């Protein structure tokens, strides 16, 4: 039996606690069978770059470029399952 794996993204906004302004975010998920698994791009602080991670934006951009929009869940659907 072949299992299909899909990459999804979901956009949203949240209110910054310090500034009170709305900020955008993108969450990533992998669908394996009927399970939806959260994926978070890892940030690797590098002392050579004042603890910044110069590759983080690129890793996140690749995920965003290849991910499909996460479909809205239908009413009555279990939140743990896709």
MDTraj code that builds the backbone (N, CA, C; nanometers):
import mdtraj as md
import numpy as np

residues = "UNK UNK UNK UNK UNK UNK UNK UNK UNK UNK UNK UNK UNK UNK UNK UNK UNK UNK UNK UNK UNK UNK UNK UNK UNK UNK UNK UNK UNK UNK UNK UNK UNK UNK UNK UNK UNK UNK UNK UNK UNK UNK UNK UNK UNK UNK UNK UNK UNK UNK UNK UNK UNK UNK UNK UNK UNK UNK UNK UNK UNK UNK UNK UNK UNK UNK UNK UNK UNK UNK UNK UNK UNK UNK UNK UNK UNK UNK UNK UNK UNK UNK".split()
xyz = np.array([
    [0.0838, -0.1170, 0.0000],
    [0.0000, 0.0000, 0.0000],
    [0.0894, 0.1248, 0.0000],
    [0.0707, 0.2109, -0.0962],
    [0.1490, 0.3341, -0.1062],
    [0.0835, 0.4435, -0.0235],
    [0.1638, 0.5106, 0.0573],
    [0.1129, 0.6208, 0.1395],
    [0.1545, 0.7516, 0.0744],
    [0.0604, 0.8417, 0.0619],
    [0.0883, 0.9730, 0.0037],
    [0.1128, 1.0731, 0.1153],
    [0.2143, 1.1571, 0.0953],
    [0.2469, 1.2626, 0.1913],
    [0.2278, 1.3959, 0.1211],
    [0.1572, 1.4891, 0.1865],
    [0.1328, 1.6210, 0.1282],
    [0.1782, 1.7291, 0.2261],
    [0.2274, 1.8411, 0.1714],
    [0.2702, 1.9554, 0.2512],
    [0.1676, 2.0668, 0.2355],
    [0.1205, 2.1213, 0.3489],
    [0.0209, 2.2269, 0.3475],
    [0.0702, 2.3478, 0.4266],
    [0.0097, 2.4637, 0.3976],
    [0.0379, 2.5865, 0.4720],
    [-0.0934, 2.6546, 0.5062],
    [-0.0919, 2.7305, 0.6166],
    [-0.2092, 2.8060, 0.6580],
    [-0.1626, 2.9432, 0.7049],
    [-0.2223, 3.0482, 0.6473],
    [-0.1878, 3.1852, 0.6821],
    [-0.2836, 3.2381, 0.7882],
    [-0.2348, 3.3302, 0.8685],
    [-0.3185, 3.3941, 0.9684],
    [-0.2500, 3.5181, 1.0220],
    [-0.3127, 3.5815, 1.1189],
    [-0.2545, 3.6984, 1.1854],
    [-0.2717, 3.6831, 1.3356],
    [-0.1856, 3.7523, 1.4086],
    [-0.1967, 3.7603, 1.5528],
    [-0.1586, 3.9009, 1.5957],
    [-0.1979, 3.9386, 1.7161],
    [-0.1669, 4.0724, 1.7654],
    [-0.0402, 4.0663, 1.8507],
    [0.0601, 4.1465, 1.8129],
    [0.1856, 4.1553, 1.8862],
    [0.1574, 4.2157, 2.0242],
    [0.2043, 4.1502, 2.1294],
    [0.1767, 4.1951, 2.2658],
    [0.2452, 4.3281, 2.2972],
    [0.3632, 4.3508, 2.2392],
    [0.4374, 4.4734, 2.2695],
    [0.3851, 4.5943, 2.1921],
    [0.3617, 4.5765, 2.0625],
    [0.3229, 4.6900, 1.9786],
    [0.1714, 4.7011, 1.9592],
    [0.0992, 4.5903, 1.9782],
    [-0.0443, 4.5904, 1.9559],
    [-0.0825, 4.5813, 1.8090],
    [0.0171, 4.5721, 1.7211],
    [-0.0100, 4.5641, 1.5771],
    [-0.0319, 4.4188, 1.5353],
    [-0.1106, 4.4028, 1.4285],
    [-0.1315, 4.2698, 1.3719],
    [-0.0084, 4.2270, 1.2937],
    [0.0323, 4.1013, 1.3139],
    [0.1447, 4.0436, 1.2399],
    [0.0961, 3.9175, 1.1699],
    [0.1536, 3.8915, 1.0538],
    [0.1171, 3.7726, 0.9762],
    [0.2011, 3.6530, 1.0198],
    [0.1442, 3.5339, 1.0051],
    [0.2202, 3.4111, 1.0278],
    [0.1793, 3.3076, 0.9249],
    [0.2637, 3.2060, 0.9099],
    [0.2304, 3.0915, 0.8253],
    [0.2672, 2.9661, 0.9041],
    [0.1729, 2.8719, 0.9127],
    [0.1961, 2.7431, 0.9773],
    [0.2044, 2.6364, 0.8690],
    [0.2886, 2.5362, 0.8923],
    [0.3087, 2.4280, 0.7961],
    [0.2635, 2.2959, 0.8568],
    [0.2082, 2.2098, 0.7710],
    [0.1582, 2.0793, 0.8124],
    [0.1938, 1.9761, 0.7066],
    [0.2176, 1.8531, 0.7521],
    [0.2338, 1.7397, 0.6609],
    [0.1157, 1.6473, 0.6855],
    [0.0526, 1.6058, 0.5778],
    [-0.0582, 1.5107, 0.5877],
    [-0.0040, 1.3733, 0.5515],
    [-0.0098, 1.2812, 0.6477],
    [0.0304, 1.1415, 0.6267],
    [-0.0922, 1.0558, 0.6528],
    [-0.1460, 0.9965, 0.5468],
    [-0.2702, 0.9221, 0.5616],
    [-0.3800, 1.0185, 0.6001],
    [-0.4441, 0.9946, 0.7163],
    [-0.5491, 1.0860, 0.7612],
    [-0.5031, 1.1726, 0.8785],
    [-0.3738, 1.1696, 0.9091],
    [-0.3187, 1.2497, 1.0192],
    [-0.2523, 1.3766, 0.9674],
    [-0.2722, 1.4862, 1.0381],
    [-0.2115, 1.6138, 1.0048],
    [-0.1059, 1.6431, 1.1116],
    [0.0195, 1.6593, 1.0691],
    [0.1324, 1.6772, 1.1607],
    [0.1898, 1.8170, 1.1409],
    [0.2049, 1.8912, 1.2506],
    [0.2602, 2.0260, 1.2451],
    [0.4100, 2.0183, 1.2163],
    [0.4575, 2.1067, 1.1275],
    [0.5995, 2.1154, 1.0937],
    [0.6447, 2.2575, 1.1228],
    [0.7555, 2.2704, 1.1956],
    [0.8076, 2.4029, 1.2273],
    [0.9509, 2.4128, 1.1769],
    [0.9794, 2.5088, 1.0877],
    [1.1180, 2.5254, 1.0430],
    [1.2055, 2.5636, 1.1628],
    [1.3183, 2.4974, 1.1754],
    [1.4069, 2.5181, 1.2899],
    [1.4949, 2.6404, 1.2705],
    [1.5114, 2.7185, 1.3763],
    [1.5986, 2.8357, 1.3775],
    [1.7274, 2.7951, 1.4490],
    [1.8423, 2.8076, 1.3800],
    [1.9709, 2.7709, 1.4358],
    [2.0533, 2.8971, 1.4620],
    [2.0554, 2.9488, 1.5864],
    [2.1363, 3.0669, 1.6159],
    [2.2840, 3.0375, 1.5884],
    [2.3517, 3.1300, 1.5230],
    [2.4914, 3.1123, 1.4870],
    [2.5732, 3.2257, 1.5490],
    [2.6665, 3.1925, 1.6388],
    [2.7469, 3.2971, 1.7039],
    [2.8281, 3.3805, 1.6048],
    [2.8606, 3.3247, 1.4906],
    [2.9362, 3.3990, 1.3883],
    [2.8537, 3.5131, 1.3286],
    [2.7222, 3.5048, 1.3408],
    [2.6323, 3.6057, 1.2844],
    [2.5486, 3.6715, 1.3943],
    [2.6069, 3.6955, 1.5118],
    [2.5363, 3.7560, 1.6256],
    [2.4102, 3.6781, 1.6620],
    [2.4215, 3.5459, 1.6601],
    [2.3117, 3.4529, 1.6913],
    [2.1934, 3.4615, 1.5965],
    [2.2150, 3.5154, 1.4783],
    [2.1113, 3.5104, 1.3745],
    [2.1291, 3.3810, 1.2952],
    [2.0302, 3.3416, 1.2216],
    [2.0353, 3.2239, 1.1351],
    [2.0124, 3.2694, 0.9916],
    [2.1205, 3.2908, 0.9136],
    [2.1033, 3.3421, 0.7776],
    [2.0292, 3.2467, 0.6835],
    [2.0205, 3.1192, 0.7177],
    [1.9517, 3.0232, 0.6310],
    [1.8048, 3.0034, 0.6633],
    [1.7577, 3.0602, 0.7745],
    [1.6195, 3.0370, 0.8179],
    [1.5179, 3.0855, 0.7153],
    [1.5358, 3.2068, 0.6670],
    [1.4398, 3.2628, 0.5703],
    [1.4328, 3.1772, 0.4444],
    [1.5451, 3.1253, 0.4003],
    [1.5465, 3.0398, 0.2817],
    [1.4749, 2.9084, 0.3043],
    [1.4988, 2.8452, 0.4194],
    [1.4300, 2.7187, 0.4502],
    [1.2793, 2.7397, 0.4578],
    [1.2390, 2.8495, 0.5206],
    [1.0955, 2.8790, 0.5316],
    [1.0352, 2.9094, 0.3942],
    [1.1093, 2.9805, 0.3104],
    [1.0599, 3.0147, 0.1766],
    [1.0396, 2.8902, 0.0910],
    [1.1282, 2.7920, 0.1035],
    [1.1132, 2.6674, 0.0264],
    [0.9876, 2.5936, 0.0710],
    [0.9662, 2.5839, 0.2023],
    [0.8441, 2.5195, 0.2511],
    [0.7200, 2.5913, 0.1987],
    [0.7227, 2.7237, 0.2050],
    [0.6068, 2.8025, 0.1622],
    [0.5819, 2.7883, 0.0123],
    [0.6897, 2.7805, -0.0654],
    [0.6753, 2.7704, -0.2110],
    [0.6140, 2.6372, -0.2540],
    [0.6456, 2.5298, -0.1834],
    [0.5994, 2.3978, -0.2252],
    [0.4727, 2.3514, -0.1551],
    [0.4296, 2.4228, -0.0513],
    [0.3109, 2.3821, 0.0233],
    [0.1838, 2.4311, -0.0450],
    [0.0814, 2.3492, -0.0371],
    [-0.0514, 2.3875, -0.0857],
    [-0.1279, 2.4515, 0.0306],
    [-0.2261, 2.5345, -0.0001],
    [-0.3091, 2.5919, 0.1051],
    [-0.3883, 2.4812, 0.1753],
    [-0.3914, 2.4874, 0.3063],
    [-0.4663, 2.3899, 0.3845],
    [-0.6151, 2.4141, 0.3646],
    [-0.6888, 2.3121, 0.3200],
    [-0.8334, 2.3310, 0.3025],
    [-0.9011, 2.3532, 0.4375],
    [-1.0069, 2.4324, 0.4373],
    [-1.0850, 2.4542, 0.5598],
    [-1.1478, 2.3228, 0.6018],
    [-1.1541, 2.3001, 0.7328],
    [-1.2158, 2.1749, 0.7777],
    [-1.3665, 2.1886, 0.7756],
    [-1.4313, 2.0798, 0.7429],
    [-1.5765, 2.0791, 0.7338],
    [-1.6363, 2.0685, 0.8736],
    [-1.7570, 2.1170, 0.8911],
    [-1.8212, 2.1107, 1.0222],
    [-1.8403, 1.9658, 1.0632],
    [-1.8189, 1.9402, 1.1926],
    [-1.8338, 1.8044, 1.2443],
    [-1.7089, 1.7211, 1.2302],
    [-1.6049, 1.7760, 1.1685],
    [-1.4813, 1.7019, 1.1483],
    [-1.3968, 1.7075, 1.2750],
    [-1.3301, 1.5989, 1.3087],
    [-1.2438, 1.5924, 1.4249],
    [-1.1219, 1.6806, 1.4010],
    [-1.0835, 1.7628, 1.4988],
    [-0.9726, 1.8559, 1.4819],
    [-0.8379, 1.7852, 1.4723],
    [-0.8253, 1.6608, 1.5227],
    [-0.6991, 1.5894, 1.5141],
    [-0.6808, 1.5231, 1.3793],
    [-0.7872, 1.4921, 1.3133],
    [-0.7795, 1.4265, 1.1822],
    [-0.8056, 1.5272, 1.0732],
    [-0.7565, 1.4976, 0.9557],
    [-0.7719, 1.5861, 0.8421],
    [-0.9058, 1.5660, 0.7785],
])
top = md.Topology()
chain = top.add_chain()
for i, resn in enumerate(residues, 1):
    res = top.add_residue(resn, chain, resSeq=i)
    for name in ("N", "CA", "C"):
        top.add_atom(name, md.element.get_by_symbol(name[0]), res)
traj = md.Trajectory(xyz[None], top)
